[in-house]
Amino acid sequence: MPVTRSRRKTRNAGTAALALALALSTFILTKPAYAAEPTGNGQGAGADQQGGSDDTGIYAAAQVKYSGSVAKGGSTGNVTSADVNWTPPPCWYAPYLGAKAFKKKMSESIGEAKNTPGMGGTAGAAIGDVRRHFEDDYGWTDTPGYKDYNVDKDGDGMFWAGIENPDEPDVLKRTSCTDLPFWVDNGEAPPPQYEEAISPEILAGLAYQHMRLPDTRVTLAPAANTKVNLPTWAWLDRAVFDEVRATASLDVLGFNIQATTTAKPVSLKLEPGTEDAETYPASGECPINADGSIGEPYTTGRSNQTPPCGIRYLRSSGDGTYRLRATITWAIAWTGTGGTGGGLPNGTFGGEQAIAVQEIQAVNR
């Protein structure tokens, strides 16, 4: 589910909007406080996006918590999207600071920017417009201004700000949530023009990104050493792998949303590691059986039969081995708060196994 920016309505104060954008790039995106990033995730409910608290006890950044089958140590998971055009959300808007804490930090930022050499002309005017926006009720279409940073509503809501996905490699996408911070009352939805505001769908994309699928090691018969032209059977028992779930959630000041991404195995693809081989079926794609298994276990006396899932090597591997790659395709969907849900691109994950293939030795008597 790619996160895309909508075309904003033309603002009546076009010059002011440009000035605000200039100011934003000048002294907000360069500050970590205004580009808060998840700093940790892992197995279990303790994995989260950390934040501090201000003197009112309000969290200074939203916590995105991960649970279920997710990667440890702040790393991404091992799922590869089958859709090369799909990417996790590169950035989003989320609760950031209470009014008093936001006033303190924004006032400091404005002061630093005003004292920066070269901040005259358009840039200086932009800084002034930002100050007016948060202090003097200066706004524009669909974007109201604030009186004294909304301090009279402290505790009744939070300012939301853009948050970068640190695992997004494209810096332009990662820093594309560039609107000025905006206020959201407790229990209320963010203004509709902010399509990148954190939502169950965005959380589903993050859960997908951090999901960890089980290792794929198929059972083979013969196990590691086979013969030229002898069918090698391959299978996976249902007990080896099953549904995998990863959940991402956010809970701050009554704003509580979550999404669970579920992956179900649907097929196994075998790649022999050499062109001198045949796969069963010919496509190399072994579908999942009705009982959730893939292929059939080998039993004695079936060595010359054609396996429903397997390989036949046509040439010896010599003194080395072939690298058999087994990749499972997983169908992925999500469900979230408020009955939301939908599909996500199929995911894949696989591993390699060493296979030694020997010539059948003829015995002369």
FENSUL-V196609 format. One record per residue. N is the residue number from 1. OMEGA is omega in radians with two decimals (none if undefined). Layout:
n->N omega->OMEGA
n->N omega->OMEGA
This chain:
n->1 omega->-3.13
n->2 omega->3.08
n->3 omega->-3.10
n->4 omega->3.12
n->5 omega->3.10
n->6 omega->3.05
n->7 omega->-3.14
n->8 omega->3.06
n->9 omega->3.13
n->10 omega->-3.12
n->11 omega->3.14
n->12 omega->-3.14
n->13 omega->-3.07
n->14 omega->3.14
n->15 omega->3.13
n->16 omega->3.14
n->17 omega->3.10
n->18 omega->3.14
n->19 omega->3.12
n->20 omega->3.12
n->21 omega->3.11
n->22 omega->-3.14
n->23 omega->-3.13
n->24 omega->-3.13
n->25 omega->-3.09
n->26 omega->-3.00
n->27 omega->3.10
n->28 omega->-3.10
n->29 omega->3.11
n->30 omega->3.13
n->31 omega->3.12
n->32 omega->-3.11
n->33 omega->-3.12
n->34 omega->3.05
n->35 omega->-3.05
n->36 omega->-3.10
n->37 omega->2.99
n->38 omega->-3.11
n->39 omega->3.12
n->40 omega->2.97
n->41 omega->-3.12
n->42 omega->-3.10
n->43 omega->3.05
n->44 omega->-3.02
n->45 omega->-3.13
n->46 omega->-3.11
n->47 omega->-3.08
n->48 omega->3.00
n->49 omega->-2.98
n->50 omega->3.04
n->51 omega->3.06
n->52 omega->3.09
n->53 omega->3.12
n->54 omega->-3.07
n->55 omega->3.06
n->56 omega->-3.12
n->57 omega->3.14
n->58 omega->-3.13
n->59 omega->-3.12
n->60 omega->3.02
n->61 omega->3.12
n->62 omega->3.09
n->63 omega->2.98
n->64 omega->-3.10
n->65 omega->3.13
n->66 omega->3.09
n->67 omega->-3.09
n->68 omega->-3.09
n->69 omega->-3.13
n->70 omega->-3.11
n->71 omega->3.13
n->72 omega->2.96
n->73 omega->3.08
n->74 omega->-3.12
n->75 omega->3.04
n->76 omega->3.13
n->77 omega->-3.07
n->78 omega->-3.12
n->79 omega->3.03
n->80 omega->-3.14
n->81 omega->3.08
n->82 omega->3.10
n->83 omega->-3.07
n->84 omega->-3.13
n->85 omega->-3.13
n->86 omega->3.04
n->87 omega->3.04
n->88 omega->3.14
n->89 omega->-3.11
n->90 omega->3.12
n->91 omega->3.12
n->92 omega->3.05
n->93 omega->-3.10
n->94 omega->3.09
n->95 omega->-3.00
n->96 omega->-3.08
n->97 omega->2.95
n->98 omega->-3.00
n->99 omega->-3.10
n->100 omega->3.13
n->101 omega->3.13
n->102 omega->3.12
n->103 omega->-3.11
n->104 omega->-3.09
n->105 omega->-3.13
n->106 omega->3.12
n->107 omega->3.09
n->108 omega->-3.13
n->109 omega->3.13
n->110 omega->3.12
n->111 omega->3.12
n->112 omega->-3.10
n->113 omega->-3.11
n->114 omega->-3.11
n->115 omega->3.12
n->116 omega->3.13
n->117 omega->3.09
n->118 omega->-3.11
n->119 omega->3.04
n->120 omega->3.07
n->121 omega->-3.08
n->122 omega->-3.13
n->123 omega->3.11
n->124 omega->3.10
n->125 omega->3.13
n->126 omega->3.11
n->127 omega->3.10
n->128 omega->3.12
n->129 omega->3.09
n->130 omega->3.11
n->131 omega->3.12
n->132 omega->-3.12
n->133 omega->-3.06
n->134 omega->-3.09
n->135 omega->-2.94
n->136 omega->3.03
n->137 omega->3.14
n->138 omega->-3.11
n->139 omega->3.13
n->140 omega->-3.04
n->141 omega->3.11
n->142 omega->-3.11
n->143 omega->-3.10
n->144 omega->3.04
n->145 omega->-3.08
n->146 omega->3.09
n->147 omega->3.11
n->148 omega->3.02
n->149 omega->3.12
n->150 omega->-3.08
n->151 omega->3.10
n->152 omega->3.11
n->153 omega->-3.12
n->154 omega->-3.07
n->155 omega->-3.13
n->156 omega->-3.13
n->157 omega->-3.14
n->158 omega->2.92
n->159 omega->3.08
n->160 omega->-3.14
n->161 omega->3.13
n->162 omega->3.12
n->163 omega->3.14
n->164 omega->2.96
n->165 omega->-3.05
n->166 omega->-3.13
n->167 omega->3.06
n->168 omega->-3.07
n->169 omega->-3.10
n->170 omega->-3.05
n->171 omega->3.13
n->172 omega->3.08
n->173 omega->-3.07
n->174 omega->-3.09
n->175 omega->-3.05
n->176 omega->3.08
n->177 omega->-2.92
n->178 omega->3.11
n->179 omega->3.08
n->180 omega->3.07
n->181 omega->-3.09
n->182 omega->-3.04
n->183 omega->3.03
n->184 omega->3.09
n->185 omega->3.09
n->186 omega->3.10
n->187 omega->-3.13
n->188 omega->3.07
n->189 omega->3.08
n->190 omega->3.13
n->191 omega->-3.02
n->192 omega->-3.12
n->193 omega->3.14
n->194 omega->-3.11
n->195 omega->3.14
n->196 omega->3.07
n->197 omega->-3.08
n->198 omega->-3.04
n->199 omega->3.06
n->200 omega->-3.13
n->201 omega->3.09
n->202 omega->3.09
n->203 omega->3.11
n->204 omega->3.10
n->205 omega->3.10
n->206 omega->3.09
n->207 omega->3.08
n->208 omega->-3.09
n->209 omega->-3.07
n->210 omega->-3.11
n->211 omega->3.07
n->212 omega->3.11
n->213 omega->-3.14
n->214 omega->3.09
n->215 omega->-3.12
n->216 omega->3.06
n->217 omega->-3.08
n->218 omega->3.01
n->219 omega->-3.10
n->220 omega->3.01
n->221 omega->-0.07
n->222 omega->-2.95
n->223 omega->-3.07
n->224 omega->3.14
n->225 omega->-3.13
n->226 omega->-3.09
n->227 omega->3.06
n->228 omega->3.11
n->229 omega->3.08
n->230 omega->-3.14
n->231 omega->3.04
n->232 omega->-3.14
n->233 omega->3.12
n->234 omega->3.11
n->235 omega->3.06
n->236 omega->3.06
n->237 omega->3.12
n->238 omega->-3.10
n->239 omega->-3.10
n->240 omega->-3.12
n->241 omega->-3.12
n->242 omega->3.09
n->243 omega->3.10
n->244 omega->-3.11
n->245 omega->3.05
n->246 omega->-3.09
n->247 omega->2.99
n->248 omega->-3.09
n->249 omega->3.10
n->250 omega->-3.13
n->251 omega->3.11
n->252 omega->3.09
n->253 omega->3.10
n->254 omega->3.06
n->255 omega->-2.99
n->256 omega->3.09
n->257 omega->3.11
n->258 omega->3.05
n->259 omega->3.09
n->260 omega->3.12
n->261 omega->-3.08
n->262 omega->3.11
n->263 omega->3.11
n->264 omega->3.13
n->265 omega->-3.13
n->266 omega->-3.14
n->267 omega->3.10
n->268 omega->3.10
n->269 omega->3.11
n->270 omega->3.04
n->271 omega->-2.94
n->272 omega->-3.08
n->273 omega->3.09
n->274 omega->3.07
n->275 omega->-3.13
n->276 omega->-3.13
n->277 omega->3.02
n->278 omega->3.11
n->279 omega->3.07
n->280 omega->-0.10
n->281 omega->-3.03
n->282 omega->-3.14
n->283 omega->-3.04
n->284 omega->-3.14
n->285 omega->3.12
n->286 omega->-3.09
n->287 omega->3.10
n->288 omega->3.12
n->289 omega->-3.10
n->290 omega->-3.12
n->291 omega->3.11
n->292 omega->3.10
n->293 omega->3.07
n->294 omega->-3.11
n->295 omega->3.10
n->296 omega->3.09
n->297 omega->3.09
n->298 omega->3.03
n->299 omega->-3.07
n->300 omega->3.08
n->301 omega->-3.10
n->302 omega->-3.03
n->303 omega->-3.12
n->304 omega->3.12
n->305 omega->3.09
n->306 omega->-3.14
n->307 omega->3.07
n->308 omega->3.10
n->309 omega->-3.11
n->310 omega->-3.04
n->311 omega->2.96
n->312 omega->3.13
n->313 omega->-3.06
n->314 omega->-3.12
n->315 omega->3.12
n->316 omega->3.05
n->317 omega->3.12
n->318 omega->-3.14
n->319 omega->-3.12
n->320 omega->3.14
n->321 omega->2.95
n->322 omega->3.12
n->323 omega->3.10
n->324 omega->3.10
n->325 omega->3.12
n->326 omega->-3.07
n->327 omega->3.09
n->328 omega->3.00
n->329 omega->-3.12
n->330 omega->3.00
n->331 omega->-3.01
n->332 omega->3.10
n->333 omega->-3.14
n->334 omega->3.01
n->335 omega->-3.09
n->336 omega->-3.11
n->337 omega->3.08
n->338 omega->3.12
n->339 omega->3.13
n->340 omega->3.12
n->341 omega->-3.14
n->342 omega->-3.12
n->343 omega->3.02
n->344 omega->3.14
n->345 omega->3.03
n->346 omega->3.08
n->347 omega->3.11
n->348 omega->3.02
n->349 omega->-3.10
n->350 omega->3.13
n->351 omega->-3.11
n->352 omega->3.07
n->353 omega->3.14
n->354 omega->3.14
n->355 omega->3.05
n->356 omega->-3.12
n->357 omega->-3.07
n->358 omega->3.03
n->359 omega->3.04
n->360 omega->-3.07
n->361 omega->3.09
n->362 omega->-3.13
n->363 omega->3.12
n->364 omega->3.14
n->365 omega->none
